[in-house]
Amino acid sequence: MKKKVIIYALLILTVVNLAALGTFLFHRFRSCARTRAEHVPAEGFEQIKQELSLSAEQVVKFQGFRKAFHSELDSLTAQQNGLRRQLIQELGSATPSRERLSEINGRINRLQIEAQERVIDHLLDVKAILNPEQQTKFLSIMLQRLTSSTGPGKYLRGD
């Protein structure tokens, strides 16, 4: 009975990771297909800069945070993608090892948690340089972006 639960849990986790990989690839290829001409000039960071009326000092700090944040996040994403490839390769083997699949899946999950922690750290860094009025506007922009069709992360990356 316990073995069946583990098997079902592993299967569910594998499906979730494959779905995440598919979603990532879909958005990656979709964004690559866009041209610069399609972008609205006031998108991303420029829009935030304008809407929050950031000072020159705030812009410099914000850009420094963004550069470091995206460097870390890109590294974590690359690691996750490598592990997802390993997961797919193991699934495609003649006799996939459930133990190996579980281990790979656990590593992917730990990287996802680390990425989420980096996002929180980044948002707290940004919030720290904003005055109370700017903080309120920033949180409003984030909420709008998270619930809009542009999707999460758009306010961070500035795509």
N, C-alpha and C positions, 0 to 999 in steps of 0.2 A: 504494500500500500504506500509506504513512504517513498519507494523508488518511483512509483507512478506520479506522485506529487512533484517530485524533483524533475521528472521528465517533462511534465506539463509546464512547470515553472520555466524550465530551460527553453522549451518550445515557445512560450509566450515572450520571453525576453529576446529570443532570436528574432521572432517576427517583429517586435517593436524596433529592434536595431536595424533590421532590413528596411522597415518602413521609414525610419529616420534617414538612412542612407539614400533611399529613393527620393525622399523629399529634398535632401541636400543637393543631390545631383540634378533634380528637376530645376531648382532655383538657381543653381550654379550655371547650367546651360542656358536657362532663360535670360539670366542677367548678362551672360557673354554675348548673346544674340543682339542685345540692345546696342545702339550706337550712342555716342556722346550727344548727338543732336536731339535725341529723345529726352534727355534729362532736362528738367526744369531748373533754371539757374538758381532758384532759391531753395533747392532741396538740401537735405542733410545738414551738415555743420553750418553752412551759410545761412540756412533758414533759422537754425537755433541762435546763431550769432545775432541775426537781425531781430528776431522776436524777443530775445532776452536783453537786447541792447548791451552786449558785453563790452567792457572796457578793453583797451589794448592789452593791459596786463592780464586780464581774465582770458583773453583769446590765446595769448602765449602759453599760459598755464594749461588751458583746456587742450590745446594742440599737443602739448607735451604728454598729457595724460593719454590722449587718444593714440599717439604713436606707440607708447609703451604698451598700452592695453591691446591694441591690434596685433602687435608683435607677439605677445603672449598667447592671445587667442588663436592666431594663425598657426602657431606651433602646436597648440593643443588639438586644433582641428586636423592638422596633418597627422598627428599621432592617432587620433580616432579613425581617420580614414584608412591608415595602414592596418589597424586592428580589424576594421570592418572587412578589408580585403582578406585578411587571415581567416576571419570567421566564414566568409563565403568559400574560401579555398577548403577549409576543413569540412564544411557542409557538403562540398562537391567531391570529397574523397570517397573511395569505395567503402570504407568503414569509418565514418566520422566518430571521433571520440567525444562522448558527452562531457567527460571531464575537461578536455581541452576547450570545447565550446563554452563551457561554463566559466573557465578561467579567462578566456578572451573576452567574454561578455562582461565579466566583473571588471576587467581592466578598462573597457569602454565606459562602463558606468562610473568608475572612479574619475576618469578624465572629464566626463560630462559634469560631474559634481564640481570638479576643480574649475572648469570653464564658467559654471554658474557663479562660483565664488569670486572669480576674477571680474565678472560683470558687476556684481554687487560692490566690490572694492572700487571699481571704476566709477560707478554712479555715486558712491559716497565721496570719492575724491572730487568729482565735479560739483556735487552739492556743497562741499566745503568752501569752494571759491565763489559761490553765488550769494547774493544778499537774499533776505527772506522773500521779497517780491519775485525775484528771478527764480528762486527755488520752487515757488508755487507754479509759475509759468512752465518751468522745466518739467515738473511732474505731470502737468496737464498735457504737455507735448508728448511725453513718453506714453501716457495713457492713450492718447489719441492715436499714436503710431502703432501701439500694440493691438488696438482694436480695429485699425483700418486695413484696407486691402494691401497696403504697402508692406505690411508685416513687421514683426519684431526685428530689432537690430538696425533698421533703416536710420533711426535717429543717432545711432552710435557710429556706424560706418560712414555715413554721409554719402552713400551711393546715389 
